[in-house]
Amino acid sequence: MTDTVTVYSDYVCPFCYLGRKSLEQYREERDEPLDVDWHPFDLRAGKRNPDGSIDTDADDGKDDDYYAQARENVRRLQEEYGVEMAQELRTDVDSLPAQLVSLYVKDEHPEAWHDFDWAVFEALWSEGEDIGDQDVLGAVAADIDGLDAAVVDRALDDGDLRDRLENLFQQARREGITGVPTFVYGEHAARGAVPPAQLRRLVDGT
């Protein structure tokens, strides 16, 4: 039986990108395979306007000092994990469309989900693209074997899928997830873009 680690994350979180880079390093070091079960999380819930735009002026309790520290932490982890990024933070992008498409791909094309998931992270953090844009997501999907741009239209037009995603957001909070990334294995969890050695201790206990 293959081990599985659950990852709570949001594409607009730079630490989720860095944490997934760390997870991939750990997975490559393992002798046995490790599956990843993605669980969506919504960092923009309190800043999303009805038209889908992000109100960057909405008060979320984070001041200039917070963002300065966050940028410094991103730069430190970039160096630690050997990751190049186009930007440290991106506060104006809404990940809801990307999370909808990702959930659709996970359901309907599970064999393509891992590649799509990575491509969305790369589009935002490596290439500086707006993953809230339908055309950008279509281009991402079209580059993945087994997918095409039409999956984006199908996902974004699916009202039931949107309700399900919202339920998953609420489920994460009911389960006590207050920040991302959070890696869960069994009854234990690690929060933040932790190094591969910490993920090894979480999963392998060593």
Backbone torsions as a table, in degrees:
resi	resn	phi	psi	omega
1	MET	NA	129.0	-178.0
2	THR	-78.1	133.9	175.4
3	ASP	-66.6	149.5	178.6
4	THR	-133.1	131.5	173.0
5	VAL	-110.5	133.3	178.0
6	THR	-91.9	131.8	-178.8
7	VAL	-119.1	117.1	173.2
8	TYR	-90.4	123.5	-176.2
9	SER	-157.7	164.6	175.8
10	ASP	-134.5	133.2	-175.0
11	TYR	-59.2	-27.6	-177.6
12	VAL	-82.7	2.7	178.4
13	CYS	-93.3	114.7	-179.6
14	PRO	-63.9	-29.4	179.3
15	PHE	-72.6	-26.2	173.6
16	CYS	-66.8	-41.8	176.8
17	TYR	-62.1	-47.1	-179.5
18	LEU	-67.1	-37.9	177.9
19	GLY	-65.5	-36.1	177.4
20	ARG	-71.2	-32.4	173.6
21	LYS	-62.0	-42.9	177.5
22	SER	-62.9	-42.4	179.0
23	LEU	-62.0	-40.3	179.1
24	GLU	-65.5	-37.0	176.7
25	GLN	-62.7	-42.8	178.4
26	TYR	-65.5	-42.4	-179.5
27	ARG	-61.9	-37.5	179.2
28	GLU	-68.1	-27.1	-179.4
29	GLU	-80.3	-22.0	-175.2
30	ARG	-72.5	146.4	173.8
31	ASP	-78.0	-33.0	-179.6
32	GLU	-103.2	150.6	179.1
33	PRO	-66.7	154.6	177.0
34	LEU	-134.6	117.7	178.3
35	ASP	-81.6	153.6	177.3
36	VAL	-116.9	122.5	176.0
37	ASP	-107.3	108.2	-177.3
38	TRP	-80.7	136.3	174.3
39	HIS	-125.7	118.2	-175.9
40	PRO	-68.1	153.2	178.7
41	PHE	-141.8	142.3	-173.4
42	ASP	-110.7	101.6	178.3
43	LEU	-80.8	-15.1	-174.9
44	ARG	-102.9	9.9	-173.2
45	ALA	-54.2	-41.1	-176.4
46	GLY	-87.7	2.0	-175.4
47	LYS	-124.9	4.4	-175.8
48	ARG	-88.8	122.9	175.3
49	ASN	-78.5	161.4	-179.3
50	PRO	-56.2	-29.1	-179.3
51	ASP	-85.1	3.1	178.5
52	GLY	92.6	-8.6	177.2
53	SER	-74.5	162.0	-178.3
54	ILE	-105.5	128.0	176.1
55	ASP	-85.3	95.6	-176.4
56	THR	-71.0	-11.5	178.7
57	ASP	-93.5	-5.2	179.8
58	ALA	-62.3	138.5	-176.9
59	ASP	-76.6	112.8	177.7
60	ASP	-115.9	13.0	177.6
61	GLY	80.6	6.1	-177.6
62	LYS	-109.1	120.1	-177.2
63	ASP	-101.2	-175.2	-177.8
64	ASP	-61.0	-36.1	179.5
65	ASP	-63.9	-39.0	178.5
66	TYR	-60.3	-48.2	-176.7
67	TYR	-68.1	-34.7	177.2
68	ALA	-64.1	-42.9	178.6
69	GLN	-66.2	-39.4	179.0
70	ALA	-62.2	-43.4	178.7
71	ARG	-62.4	-41.0	178.9
72	GLU	-63.1	-41.4	179.7
73	ASN	-66.5	-38.2	177.1
74	VAL	-62.4	-46.0	179.9
75	ARG	-61.6	-39.7	179.4
76	ARG	-63.2	-44.4	-178.6
77	LEU	-72.0	-32.5	174.5
78	GLN	-56.5	-46.3	-179.5
79	GLU	-67.7	-41.2	-177.5
80	GLU	-64.3	-39.1	-175.6
81	TYR	-99.4	0.3	179.2
82	GLY	65.7	45.4	-174.7
83	VAL	-115.6	129.4	173.6
84	GLU	-95.4	135.6	-178.9
85	MET	-133.6	148.0	-179.9
86	ALA	-77.0	-18.7	-175.6
87	GLN	-162.6	155.2	177.4
88	GLU	-85.9	-38.9	-179.7
89	LEU	-135.4	157.7	174.0
90	ARG	-148.0	98.2	-171.3
91	THR	-92.4	-6.8	-174.4
92	ASP	-102.1	2.0	-176.4
93	VAL	-99.6	136.1	175.4
94	ASP	-100.9	125.8	-178.2
95	SER	-89.7	-1.7	-176.3
96	LEU	-54.9	-47.2	178.0
97	PRO	-59.6	-42.0	-179.8
98	ALA	-64.9	-39.0	180.0
99	GLN	-69.5	-35.6	175.4
100	LEU	-61.5	-47.6	-178.9
101	VAL	-66.1	-40.3	179.5
102	SER	-61.5	-42.4	178.3
103	LEU	-64.2	-40.2	177.7
104	TYR	-62.3	-46.1	-179.6
105	VAL	-64.1	-40.7	179.3
106	LYS	-60.7	-38.1	-180.0
107	ASP	-74.9	-48.8	-168.5
108	GLU	-94.8	-27.1	-177.7
109	HIS	-137.0	61.1	-173.1
110	PRO	-58.0	-28.2	-179.9
111	GLU	-69.0	-19.6	-178.9
112	ALA	-101.8	-5.8	-171.5
113	TRP	-63.2	-46.0	-175.9
114	HIS	-58.1	-44.2	179.8
115	ASP	-66.2	-40.1	178.7
116	PHE	-65.2	-45.3	179.5
117	ASP	-56.0	-47.6	178.6
118	TRP	-63.0	-41.0	-176.9
119	ALA	-65.5	-34.2	177.0
120	VAL	-66.9	-47.4	176.4
121	PHE	-56.9	-46.1	-178.3
122	GLU	-64.7	-39.3	-179.4
123	ALA	-59.5	-42.4	-179.3
124	LEU	-77.4	-52.8	-167.9
125	TRP	-90.6	-26.8	178.5
126	SER	-95.1	-35.6	-175.1
127	GLU	-107.8	-9.8	177.1
128	GLY	73.3	23.8	-179.4
129	GLU	-81.8	158.7	176.4
130	ASP	-90.7	101.3	-177.0
131	ILE	-77.2	1.4	170.9
132	GLY	-85.4	-6.3	-178.2
133	ASP	-89.6	129.3	-175.8
134	GLN	-62.4	-38.6	180.0
135	ASP	-66.8	-37.9	177.4
136	VAL	-62.8	-45.0	179.0
137	LEU	-64.4	-36.9	177.4
138	GLY	-62.4	-41.4	178.4
139	ALA	-66.3	-38.8	177.2
140	VAL	-61.8	-48.5	-178.4
141	ALA	-63.2	-38.6	-177.0
142	ALA	-65.2	-21.5	180.0
143	ASP	-87.2	-2.8	-177.2
144	ILE	-100.5	129.6	177.0
145	ASP	-58.1	130.2	179.2
146	GLY	91.1	-5.1	179.0
147	LEU	-122.1	166.6	170.7
148	ASP	-148.3	173.9	-175.5
149	ALA	-62.2	-22.6	-176.8
150	ALA	-65.4	-22.9	179.8
151	VAL	-64.1	-28.7	179.2
152	VAL	-66.7	-46.8	178.3
153	ASP	-60.3	-44.5	-178.3
154	ARG	-62.8	-42.2	-179.0
155	ALA	-66.9	-45.5	-175.5
156	LEU	-72.5	-19.5	178.7
157	ASP	-92.9	-0.4	-174.6
158	ASP	-95.0	99.9	-179.2
159	GLY	-63.3	-36.6	179.4
160	ASP	-65.2	-37.5	178.9
161	LEU	-64.8	-39.3	178.8
162	ARG	-62.7	-42.2	177.9
163	ASP	-63.9	-39.5	-180.0
164	ARG	-66.0	-39.8	178.1
165	LEU	-63.0	-43.1	178.7
166	GLU	-61.3	-39.0	177.7
167	ASN	-64.2	-36.7	177.5
168	LEU	-67.3	-38.0	174.8
169	PHE	-58.7	-47.0	-178.4
170	GLN	-67.1	-36.8	178.5
171	GLN	-61.5	-41.3	179.5
172	ALA	-58.8	-42.7	-179.0
173	ARG	-70.5	-37.0	176.5
174	ARG	-63.0	-30.4	-179.8
175	GLU	-83.5	3.9	175.0
176	GLY	88.1	13.1	177.2
177	ILE	-81.4	115.6	-177.1
178	THR	-114.3	-8.5	179.5
179	GLY	-156.1	159.3	-178.2
180	VAL	-132.1	154.2	1.5
181	PRO	-77.4	148.8	170.2
182	THR	-125.9	126.4	179.8
183	PHE	-104.9	127.2	-177.4
184	VAL	-122.2	130.3	175.2
185	TYR	-136.3	113.9	-175.6
186	GLY	62.3	-125.8	-179.4
187	GLU	-96.0	5.6	-175.5
188	HIS	-114.7	156.5	-177.4
189	ALA	-145.0	155.4	172.6
190	ALA	-132.4	132.5	-176.9
191	ARG	-113.1	138.1	178.4
192	GLY	102.7	173.8	-179.5
193	ALA	-80.8	67.4	-173.6
194	VAL	-73.3	154.6	-178.3
195	PRO	-71.1	162.7	-179.7
196	PRO	-54.8	-36.5	-179.0
197	ALA	-61.9	-35.9	179.1
198	GLN	-71.9	-37.2	175.8
199	LEU	-65.1	-35.7	176.4
200	ARG	-63.0	-41.9	178.4
201	ARG	-66.1	-37.6	179.9
202	LEU	-62.1	-46.5	-173.4
203	VAL	-89.1	-46.6	-175.1
204	ASP	-93.9	-16.4	-178.1
205	GLY	74.0	17.7	-179.2
206	THR	-131.3	NA	NA
